[in-house]
Structure formats: structure tokens, C-alpha cells
Amino acid sequence: MGRGDKKTKRGKIAIGTHGKLRPKRKKFKVKPTTMAEQEKKELQ
């Protein structure tokens, strides 16, 4: 269990893969809408 092990976080970093232990980071986060913006949408 070390650098060459595909199932460990350290091994995934060395190989350059992602998975359950090392998930990919999302590029964009969803921006929460304000109450005023929600009310505008409801009126239209």
C-alpha cells in the first residue's frame, strides 16, 4: 500500500486518477438565489 496502489489516495495522486477516495473538484459552484430574485421569477 503506497504510491503504486490504485486504491489509496497517495497512489491515485501518483497515477493521476480520480475516484471515490479522490473525487474531482467541481469547477463552478451553484450560486444561491435571493428571495427577491425568486419573487421576480414567480411574477413572470
Sine and cosine of phi, psi and omega as CSV:
sin_phi,cos_phi,sin_psi,cos_psi,sin_omega,cos_omega
0.00,0.00,0.95,-0.30,-0.01,-1.00
-0.14,-0.99,-0.66,-0.76,-0.07,-1.00
-0.89,0.45,-0.59,0.81,-0.06,-1.00
-1.00,0.08,-0.15,0.99,-0.06,-1.00
-0.99,0.17,0.89,-0.46,-0.06,-1.00
-0.92,0.38,-0.34,0.94,-0.09,-1.00
-1.00,0.01,-0.16,0.99,0.00,-1.00
-0.98,-0.20,0.38,-0.92,-0.01,-1.00
-0.88,0.48,-0.68,0.74,-0.01,-1.00
-0.90,0.44,-0.62,0.79,0.03,-1.00
-0.93,0.37,-0.63,0.78,0.02,-1.00
-0.91,0.41,-0.61,0.79,0.05,-1.00
-0.90,0.44,-0.69,0.73,-0.01,-1.00
-0.91,0.42,-0.67,0.75,-0.02,-1.00
-0.98,0.21,-0.54,0.84,0.00,-1.00
1.00,-0.03,0.51,0.86,0.02,-1.00
-0.92,-0.40,0.19,-0.98,0.02,-1.00
-0.82,-0.57,0.20,-0.98,0.01,-1.00
0.08,-1.00,-0.48,-0.88,-0.03,-1.00
-0.90,0.44,-0.71,0.71,-0.02,-1.00
-0.96,0.27,-0.48,0.88,-0.06,-1.00
-0.72,-0.70,0.98,0.22,-0.05,-1.00
-0.94,0.33,0.45,-0.90,0.05,-1.00
-0.95,0.32,0.55,-0.83,0.01,-1.00
-0.99,0.11,0.69,-0.72,0.02,-1.00
-0.97,0.25,0.63,-0.78,-0.04,-1.00
-0.95,0.31,-0.69,0.72,-0.07,-1.00
-0.83,-0.55,0.64,-0.77,0.10,-1.00
-0.99,-0.13,0.52,-0.86,0.00,-1.00
-0.97,0.25,0.80,-0.60,-0.02,-1.00
-0.99,0.17,0.81,-0.58,-0.01,-1.00
-0.94,0.34,0.62,-0.78,0.00,-1.00
-1.00,0.02,0.54,-0.84,0.02,-1.00
-1.00,0.09,0.23,-0.97,0.00,-1.00
-0.89,0.45,-0.60,0.80,0.00,-1.00
-0.90,0.44,-0.66,0.75,0.01,-1.00
-0.92,0.40,-0.61,0.79,0.01,-1.00
-0.92,0.39,-0.65,0.76,0.02,-1.00
-0.91,0.42,-0.60,0.80,0.05,-1.00
-0.88,0.48,-0.69,0.72,-0.01,-1.00
-0.90,0.43,-0.61,0.79,-0.01,-1.00
-0.92,0.38,-0.57,0.82,-0.03,-1.00
-0.95,0.31,-0.47,0.88,-0.06,-1.00
-0.98,0.21,0.00,0.00,0.00,0.00
